[in-house]
Amino acid sequence: MFAGGVLPRWLFSNDPDRPPALYEFYVDSFWMDSAGAWQEPVRPPLRGSQKADVAIVGGGFCGMATAYHLASLLPGKRIVLLEGARCGYGASGRNGGFADPGMPGLGWVYDEFGPEVARAYWDATALGLTQIHAFASEYDCDLEVNGSLELATDEAHLDDLVAQQRRYQSMGLGAELLDRAAVRRAIASERFVGGLRIPGHAILNPAKLALGMRRAIESVGVVVSERSKVLAIEPGHPVRIRTEYADVEAAKAVIALNGYAPQIGLFEQRILPLTNYVCATEPLSAKQREAIGWNGREGIADTRTEFMYLRPTRDGRIVFGGESAPYFYGGSPATGVYRPSIERLQKSLLVTFPQLEGVGFTHAWGGTMGFTRDFVPSIGRLGDADDVFYGVGFCGEGVVMTQLAGMILARLVAGEEDSLTRLPIVGRQMPWLGPEPLRSLVVRLTEWALVTLGVNPVR
Ligand SMILES: Cc1cc2nc3c(=O)[nH]c(=O)nc-3n(C[C@H](O)[C@H](O)[C@H](O)COP(=O)(O)OP(=O)(O)OC[C@H]3O[C@@H](n4cnc5c(N)ncnc54)[C@H](O)[C@@H]3O)c2cc1C
């Protein structure tokens, strides 16, 4: 027991395997391995007094996409990207690699503004995937557009899939309902009772995309400063940014820290850093591949609250994640491997494909996502500051959305306005989360109920 013997310790204890530092510089991620990320030199940090026209804080997809578009909107300006570890070190280089237009926020836009605005929102996010295609044509990132399957583990979830399909239809987008037999034709699993096939969704290797984007922004003149953990940002004219090694004065700044933002005192009451875990199998044998079907190589997610997602890799593995989303006390980002989550996840894969019993797991890793209470991101200006901008709250679905966020942020910084800067997520107030320790109590009790009470069963 803890806190005077009243509250249980698990409510407050953090991931015991998490290294003490914010960055341990090695993530046992299959993506990082397969991209050869650890052979790629880390860029040296800026040191001493520095000046920039624009300083971007955070070298994930959002920060790099912003830098890329700014370089063409503001040619000749000094754009500096300050990344605490190395570009792609955060969620961007560790995620499941699902690149799904529309996510996150489509449901909220639909409910608040109706199908026409929702369709415009979907089209805007699709520009993000178009941009990924452009990067992929120069820097291979194993991009495959195979559509996705959302699969129901329970008859009770089927109504929701029908409602989703109607929404897609009302936006003029196709989505196909699958009955049990149709799902069975798509993959050889008895776990699912129905599904929805959504065209246009893609899968990719996110670490390769991150490395490619780093090359792309360097090729257009962006100064990439890695190992440059930002300690403080002071809005003003100029904006002053202090890193471990440098003091940077910038005319404008962009905060692209997503789930890490609360670590430097930003959005502590709006952004909930949740952790998600991912595993990779060894490459499947021809016999195993045949046994699971899955010839369409779609990205798959199920319909439970804490769902599992799985997708094939180019070299014949399955990368799969989800099943839990633990919150560590104080919003601490998790970079280690939390055994209970990994074990649950591996069990879930074998529930989906019992025919893979005995398959080896080669990699397991975790990453930090930035959730808002309503699962909708926000892009805008920081408080009253007219020269500090931010893009956060991409939840578990930021691969495509951060590309769009970069386009929007670049326009905001350059003072340009168009249909993208008028999207409903721009300037949106994120709902309040509530303080610690109340927050831990609510989030962890919810997680406990999902995992332990059988609300989110692995069967
Ligand atoms: C395990 C996992 C699976 C996911 N799966 C998917 C998926 O399949 N599809 C999908 O669309 N989305 C997925 N997501 C979500 C998606 O990865 C994120 O929404 C997206 O990558 C966010 O990008 P970002 O650039 O905003 O943040 P990040 O990628 O987190 O980038 C923030 C960067 O800031 C750096 N940083 C932190 N603190 C500081 C500091 N003080 N100073 C300087 N730099 C700092 C970090 O090192 C990091 O590189 C997943 C996320 C996780 C964790």
The ligand as an ORCA input file, in Angstrom:
! r2SCAN-3c Opt
* xyz 0 1
  C       3.439      2.354    -30.060
  C       2.715      3.341    -30.913
  C       1.980      2.899    -32.003
  C       1.327      3.810    -32.837
  N       0.748      3.365    -33.980
  C       0.280      4.257    -34.878
  C      -0.146      3.829    -36.154
  O      -0.031      2.658    -36.517
  N      -0.663      4.758    -37.004
  C      -0.762      6.070    -36.657
  O      -1.258      6.868    -37.451
  N      -0.290      6.517    -35.463
  C       0.246      5.649    -34.585
  N       0.751      6.094    -33.402
  C       0.725      7.532    -33.118
  C       1.779      8.296    -33.922
  O       2.996      7.604    -33.904
  C       1.960      9.693    -33.324
  O       0.696     10.328    -33.246
  C       2.873     10.577    -34.158
  O       4.059      9.910    -34.478
  C       3.180     11.861    -33.388
  O       4.220     12.544    -34.058
  P       4.839     13.829    -33.400
  O       5.901     14.310    -34.304
  O       3.766     14.789    -33.047
  O       5.439     13.341    -31.996
  P       6.709     12.403    -31.701
  O       6.976     11.458    -32.792
  O       6.537     11.867    -30.325
  O       7.900     13.444    -31.720
  C       8.238     14.271    -30.639
  C       9.757     14.407    -30.652
  O      10.153     15.360    -29.649
  C      11.339     14.903    -29.063
  N      11.433     15.548    -27.747
  C      10.814     15.204    -26.596
  N      11.121     16.073    -25.615
  C      11.953     16.991    -26.160
  C      12.600     18.149    -25.662
  N      12.468     18.543    -24.393
  N      13.388     18.862    -26.503
  C      13.539     18.486    -27.807
  N      12.946     17.396    -28.330
  C      12.159     16.664    -27.513
  C      11.202     13.408    -29.002
  O      12.466     12.768    -28.915
  C      10.478     13.112    -30.316
  O      11.375     12.797    -31.355
  C       1.381      5.205    -32.523
  C       2.094      5.651    -31.414
  C       2.762      4.729    -30.611
  C       3.562      5.228    -29.443
*
